[in-house]
Amino acid sequence: MALIRAAGLVLAATGAAHFAVPKAFEPISKAAFPQDTEAWIKRNGATELALGLAMATDRTRKAGLAGVALYTLWLGARTAANR
C-alpha cells in the first residue's frame, strides 16, 4: 500500500503542476485536446489531483485506482480519436 500511496502523491503533485506550469503540459494535452487545450490542461490537472489524493487515502484508494484506470482509457481514446 505504501507504493500505491506514493504513486497517488506523485499523481496529485503532477495534477497540481498543471496549474503551476501549464505550458509544460501543452504538447501532451494538445494531442488529446486540440481545441480549447488550455482549459483541458486545467481540467486534467484537477482530475489528476483528485485521483492522486484518492489513491493516497486508505478510505478512497479503491475508487481512486478505478478512476485512474478509467481516466487512462479515456485519455487514450481521446488521443487516438484526434490523430
Secondary structure in CASP SS format (residue, H / E / C, confidence):
PFRMAT SS
TARGET T0000
AUTHOR 0000-0000-0000
METHOD secondary structure of the structure
MODEL  1
M C 1.00
A H 1.00
L H 1.00
I H 1.00
R H 1.00
A H 1.00
A H 1.00
G H 1.00
L H 1.00
V H 1.00
L H 1.00
A H 1.00
A H 1.00
T H 1.00
G H 1.00
A H 1.00
A H 1.00
H H 1.00
F H 1.00
A H 1.00
V C 1.00
P H 1.00
K H 1.00
A H 1.00
F H 1.00
E H 1.00
P H 1.00
I H 1.00
S H 1.00
K H 1.00
A H 1.00
A H 1.00
F C 1.00
P C 1.00
Q C 1.00
D C 1.00
T H 1.00
E H 1.00
A H 1.00
W H 1.00
I H 1.00
K H 1.00
R H 1.00
N H 1.00
G H 1.00
A H 1.00
T H 1.00
E H 1.00
L H 1.00
A H 1.00
L H 1.00
G H 1.00
L H 1.00
A H 1.00
M H 1.00
A H 1.00
T C 1.00
D H 1.00
R H 1.00
T H 1.00
R H 1.00
K H 1.00
A H 1.00
G H 1.00
L H 1.00
A H 1.00
G H 1.00
V H 1.00
A H 1.00
L H 1.00
Y H 1.00
T H 1.00
L H 1.00
W H 1.00
L H 1.00
G H 1.00
A H 1.00
R H 1.00
T H 1.00
A H 1.00
A H 1.00
N C 1.00
R C 1.00
END
